[in-house]
Amino acid sequence: MFDIYTIIFLALAVFIFLRLRSVLGQRTGRERPPYDPYSARDVRTSPNDKVVPLPGRTPDAAQKAAEPAEPVEPWKGIAETGSTVAAGLDAILREDKTFDAKHFLVGGRAAYEMIVTAFAAGDRRQLKSLLGREVNDGFDAAIRDREQQGHTVETRFVSIDAADIIAAEQRGKTSQVTVRFVSQLVSVTRDRDGNVIDGSPDKVTDVTDVWTFARDVSSRDPNWKLVATEAAQ
């Protein structure tokens, strides 16, 4: 028979076992392995079960770090890397951090058409805002001569097929960019009686012009002006 002390010890053992069971729980076979601080693990689990990547340990990050960076080509589509044109554009950009060659060509196309049509119409006011002094003097003299002879010019653009930068340089504070324009237009010159003396009102002519624009980067005026022209064959 069990004496009173044996019964007390048995009851105490059962009580301690149940307490340990409630605190530690039961092993189910799904427990996480103990954390090994020396194992090469890439992620750790936060209390909210969100995966937190460890910086610099993922294979993708290591692969990207090993890959060489692509070369920067600021004048892609405008000038060949290493060319004299690219070097000239670099020099301009150093003086004018806002310079954008693509934006410049968009404005150059618009200026080209405006100047050609203003010259045909004899619009001196328009030309003065777009031309450098020497070019403006030359255009004004041509317009004056035409007026004295009673000649009129009609010019209509069909298209501007190309506008390419072929030269660029920085001269002190003056930036210069030379552009070759290839266009199609209809142009006719008439005498005071309306007779055609040059060109044709119905014929589309291919025209190639090489124009140089300049801008003083120290000036507050953001506009470029035409400072030289030549016709290319």
Secondary structure by P-SEA (a helix, b strand, c coil): cccaaaaaaaaaaaaaaaaaaaaccccccccccccccccccccccccccbbbbcccccaaaaaaaacccccccccccccccccaaaaaaaaaaaacccccaaaaaaaaaaaaaaaaaaaaacaaaaaaacccaaaaaaaaaaaaaaaaabbbbbbbbccccccccccccccccbbbbbbbbbbbbbbbbbccccccccccccbbbbbbbbbbbbbcccccccbbbbccccccc
